[in-house]
Amino acid sequence: MDYRVQEVSKKLGVPTSTIRYWESAFPAFVKPIRTNGGQRRYSDEDIDALMQIKELLHGKNRTIEQAKGLLKKGNADIGKIDWEKKSILLTGGTGSFGKHFCKVMVEKYNPKVIRIYSRDELKQHEMRQQFGEEVLRYFIGDVRDADRLKRAMEGVDIVVHAAALKQVPSCEYNPFEAVKTNIYGAQNVIDAAINTGVKKVVALSTDKAVNPVNLYGATKLCADKLFIQGNSYSGSRGTRFCCVRYGNVIGSRGSVIPLFKEQKKSGKVTITDRRMTRFWITLDQAIELVIKALCHMQGGEIFVPKIPSMKIMDLARAVAPGCEIGFIGIRPGEKLHEALITEEEGRNTVAYDGMYIIMPSYSWWEDRNRYDIGQKLPDGFVYTSDKNDEWLTEDHLREIIYDSPAAEDDSAHELLSTIHHLNEKVILNMLNSEEGLEGVHR
């Protein structure tokens, strides 16, 4: 999103002349583009840089030269990961996030190897057809199986933990299974990473872990606590753990969009409550957040993206324009609005490099100075979907939904599944024909 200098001035609470002066004094960090008419337009990254500059100059009374040094130091390790020498293990690697993560990594970063760790052999077969085996390796396994996890992590540098039971109703109905996968599975990942000498672990969290009202959210909150506190267990082994926390992913498996698309055929879509709002993030943004977290992490942080909100009514109209909308009531364990940062967490949170970073409050945390250039948040700050500064309109939603990578993945997934099942049918008919059972499987 691009901003005029007057809008930036209002956001920062400083005169436009000050904005222009900081722009000239910090050209490496503030880089507005120019319109055809010569007008400045500032990006979100420019605003974040200006906020950091304001905090250093006005909040910490640093000189311009000192501020420049701190800004350079703060950004020193970005992009320093030599991906070509890194082996990555991705738990739950056959899901929507996992497939798109592999696509981005193979196309842009060329890692040494990505090990896909999941329970579903069919989805691994489909990924093998899509990605081959030059970079990706396929491990059948469950995060509940500690021994298998340890074997899979041997020689791995980075772990991205995406495996979880994520469906709210399913977790409510199968609570013991949710605990085994989401909590005990997290513990197994932590133990295996420490025991095999993994350097960095990023765990995917959710807005439902904030003030949870359902079992899924409660298990993810517990998993977050385990990963953060896992840093105190690693000791001299040097394994570092952090979390990334975000909202609903556009078009991911289990999201409401496929349901709306299916209901659209009948001319009527159903929603739970017209007042409902949600945070919304694309797969590209989710992958970018994980990569930024891997670059910045010192161990113990929760990285939260600055993302827009949407109204459920706008989403329904974007997916199924002209359809009747029915209201079925809020499901057990469902919220009207979601939160990404609580007031209590806000006291330990800074705005940094286009995101929020929640820092741990434990005695072992020694890297607070690293985020000195981050902007401290005001007292009472909370980040909730109904009080967001940025909103997606119906037109924005329609454009994103039908242009998102998930839409392409859905089509590819359907094609691969069809081919796979046809192949199975042909093989079974051939075997049955040889055994004199022709025609049984038709």
N, C-alpha and C positions, 0 to 999 in steps of 0.2 A: 504494500500500500504506500502511495506517495503523499507527502504532506507539504503544504505551503509554509513559508517561513513564519507567517502569522500563527498558524496552527501549532508549529513547533514551539514558538514563543509562549503560547498559552499553556501547552503541556508542561514546559519546564519552569514557567513562572519567571522568565527573564526577558528583557527587552530584545527586539529583533536585532538591534545593533550588537548586542552581546553574542547572539547566535552567529552573526557574520564574522565577528572578531575571532571566536573560537574556531570557526571554520578555517580562517586564514592561519591561525596559530597551530592547528592540529590537522594539516592536510592529509596525513596518512591514515587518519581515523574517521574523518568526516568528509564524505565525498558525494555531495548532492549532484544529481543530474540536471541538465539545463533543457528547458523546453525550446521549441523553435523560436519562441519570442524572447528567449534569454532568461526566463524565470527559473528560480531554483525550486527543485522538488527533492524532499528529503525522504529517505527510506526508513524502515523500522530499525535497521542496523545503525543508520546515522543518528537516530534519536537515542538509541541505547548508548552510543559513544558519547553523545552530548550530555546525557544524564550522568555517565561516569565522570566526565570532565567537570561537570557542575559539582558533584560530590567531592572530588579531589580538591578543586579550587576554593569552593565556598564552604563545604562541610569540614574538610580536613586542613584547610589553609596551606595547601601545597603551592609551590611556585609552578609556573608553566613547564619549566624544564624537569622538575621533579615529577609532575603529572605525566609528561611524555615518557619518562623512564618507567614509571609504574604501569602505564598502559602497555608499553612494549613487553615488559616482564610478564604481565598478566596474560598476554596472548602468545607467549613464547613457545608453548608446546602444541599449539593448534597445527594439525597437519603433519606432525612429526612421526606419527605411526607409519612405519614402513610395512604397508600391508602385504607386499610381495614376499615378506619373510614370516608372515603370521599365519598360524593355523587356528581356525575358529571352530568351536563347537556350538551348534544351534539346537537347543532343545525345543521340541514342538515345531520343528523346522518345516513341516508340510502344511502348516496353516497359511492363512492369507498374509500375515506379516512375514513368515519364514520364506515363502516363495518370492515375495517382492524384495526382501532383504538380499536373497541370493542373486536375483536379477541385477540389483543395483551394484552389489559387490563385484560380480563377475564383469559387468560392463564398465565400471568406473575405477575399481580399486585393485583388481587382479590379485586377490590373496593367494597364499601358497596352497591352502586347502580349506574347504568348508565341510565339516562333518555334520550331516543331518541326523539328528537323534529323535526318533519318534516311534509310535506303536503301530502305525498304519502302513502295511506293506503295499496296499493298492496306491495310496497317495505317493509313496516313495517310488513306486514303479512309474507313475505319471510324471514325477519330477525327473526321473532318470531319462525318460523320453524327451523332456523339454530341455534339460540342462546337460545331459550326458554325464560322463564320469571323469572328465579330465581334471576338473577342479573340485567337484562335489563327491563326497563319499557318503554312503547310506548305511546307517546303523539302526537296526531294529532294537528298541529298548524302551523302558518305562522309567520315569524319574523316581518311581517308587522302588526301583531295583538299584540299591546302592552299589553293589559289586559291578553291575553292568555299566553304571555311570562312571565309576572309577576307571574301568578298562577303556571306555570311550574317550576319557579325558587325557589319557597318557599322551604326552608330547604336545598338548594344546596350549596356546598362549592366551586366548581370549574365549570367554564363554558368554553367549547371549541366551538368557533363560526366558523362553517364551511359552513353555509348556504349562498348561493349566486347564482345569475345568472352569469354563467361563459362563455358562448359561445359568442365569439366576434361578429359574424354576427347577432346572435339573439339580443344582446344588441344594436347593431347599428340600427336594424329594429324596436326594441321595447324600445326606450330610456326611456320613462316615467316609464315603468315597471322595468327597470334596476335601476333607481334612487330610486324607492319605496323599492325594495328589498335590494339593496347593500348599500344605504346611510341611508334612513329612518329606514330600518331594523337594521342597526348598532346602530343607536341612540336608538332604542327600547331596544336592548340588553343591552346597557350601562345603560339606565335608570332603567330597571328591575333589573339588577345586583346590582346597588347601593341601590335601594329601598328595596330589599330583603336581603341585607347583605352578598352577595356572596363575598368570600375572593379573588379569583383570576380568571381573565378572559384572555384567549388567543384567539386572532383572527387570522385566516388564511388569509394571503395576497398572493401576486403574483408578479412575475417580471414585469408584465404588468402595475403595479402601478408606476413604475419608469419611469419618463419622458413619460407619457402616450401619445399615438397617437390614441387611440380609446376610445369609451365611457366606455367599460368595465374597462379598466385601469384607466380611470379618476374617475369612481365611487369607485374603490378599493383604489385609492390614498386618496380620500375624507374620506372613511371609516377608513383608517389607521390614518389619522389626528384626526378623532373623538375619536378613541380608545386611542391614546396617550394623547390627551388633556383631555380625560375622567378622568384621574387621578386627575386633578385639581378640578373636580366636586365632587369627593367622600368624600373629607374632612375627618372628624373624623370617618366616617363610615368604613374606612379602605379598601374599595374595590380597587384592583390594576388591571390595564389593561396593556397588552403588545401585540405585534404582532409577528408572524413568517412569513418570506417572503421567498418563494422558487420558483423554475421553474416548468417545465412540469413534471408531475408524470407519470411514466412508466405504460402504460396500463390502466390508469384511464378512466372513462366514458368521452367521448368527446375528448380524445386524438387522434392523427393521426394514432396510431398503429392499432386499429380496422378497420379504413378505408383502410389502406394498406393491411391488411389481406383479406378484402373483395375484393379489387381490384385485388389482386394476382390471384384470380380465373379466371379473364379474361385475364391474361397475361400482363397487363399494369397497372402501378401505376402512379399517377399524383402528382407532387409537384409544389410549387409556384415559387421557385427560387433556382437554384443550389448552390448559395453562402450562403444560410441561415444556421444559427447556433442557437442552443438552449441549455439552462441549462437542466440537466436531473437528476431526483431524484427518488428513489424507494419509495414505500409506507412505507417500514420499516424505511427508513431514515427520512421520513416526520414525522412519529409517534415519533421516537427518538428525533427529534428536538423539538416537542411540549412538550414532557416530560422533556427534559433538560430546556426548557424555563420556565416551571412551577416550577422547582427546583431552578433556578437562579433568576427569575424575582423579581425586586423591584418595578416595575411599570414605564412604559414609554419607555421601550426598544423595538427595532425591532431586532429579532434574525434571522441571515442569515446563512445558512449552507455553508460549503465549499464543493461544488459539482462539478462534471465534466461537460464539454460541449460535444456536439456531432454535427456532420454535418448532415444536412437533407438528403444528398445523401447517406451517410453511413447508415442511418436509413432505407431508402428505400431498399437498397441492402440487409440489414440484415433481413428485414421482407419478402421481395419478391425477393430472388436471381434469377437472370436469366430473370427477367421480363423487358419489355420495360418501360422506364421512360419518361413520357411526362411532359412538362412545361406549366403551365396555367397562370402564372403571379401572383404577390403579390396581395392579397385581400385587400379591403379597411380596414384601421386600423391595418395593419400587419407590423411588423418590419423585417428587415433582421437579426438583432442581438438583443438580450435582455440584460438588465442590472439588477443587483441586488443591487448595491450600486453606487450612483452618486458621483462625485467629491466633491460636497457640503456636502453630508452625510459622506464621508470618513474622513472629519476633526473631526467628533465626533464619530468615529468608532474605536474599538479595536478588535484584534484577541484574543479570549479567549475560552479555553476548546474546541478546535476543530471547532470553528465557529466564525463568526463576530457578534459583538453586536453594533448596532447603538444606541447611547445614545441621549436622548432628550436634547434640548438646552433651556429649559424653566426654569424660576426662581424657580419653585416648585421642580425641580429635586435636591435631596439632597444626592444621593447615588453614586456620581462619584468615591469616594474612594474605593467603593466595587470592582471596576474593575481596581484598580491600578496595579495589577499584569498582566493585559492584555497587549499585545504588541501594541503600537501605530503604525499606518500605515503611510507610507511615504507621503509627500506632493503630491497632484495630484492623489492619489490612486482612481481608479475606478474598479468595478468588472463587467465585461461584458462577454457575452458568446463567443465572437470572440477573446478575449485576455486572455483567461483562461490558467492556467498552466497545467491543467489536462484534458485529452480528452479521450472519449470512442471510441475505434476502432470498426470496423464492427463486428469482432468476439466477442468483449465485449458486444455489443448491442444485438447480436443474443442470447448469453448466458443468459443475464439479462431478455430479453423479454420473452423467453420461460420457464424460471425458476421462474419468479416473482409470488408473491401471487395473483396479479391481473389476471394472466392467469388462476389460479385455481378458482378465484372468478367468472370469466366470465362463466366457465363451470357450476359451481354450480348455478349461477343466471339463466342460460338458462334452467337447469333442473327444478328448483323451479317454474319458470314462466310457463313452459309447464305443470307441475303437477297442478298448480293453475287454468290454463285455461281449462284443461281437467275436473277438478272437477266442475268448473262452468258449463261446457257443460252438464255433467251428471245430475247435479241438475236441470238445465233448462229443459232438456228432460223429467225428472221425473215429474216436475210440469206440463209441457205441456201435457204429457200423461194422467195425472189425469184429466186435463180439456178438454180432447178430441182433443188435438192439436198435437198429436204425429207426428213427422216427420218434424215439422216446423223448428227446429234448428238442422240441420245436417251438 
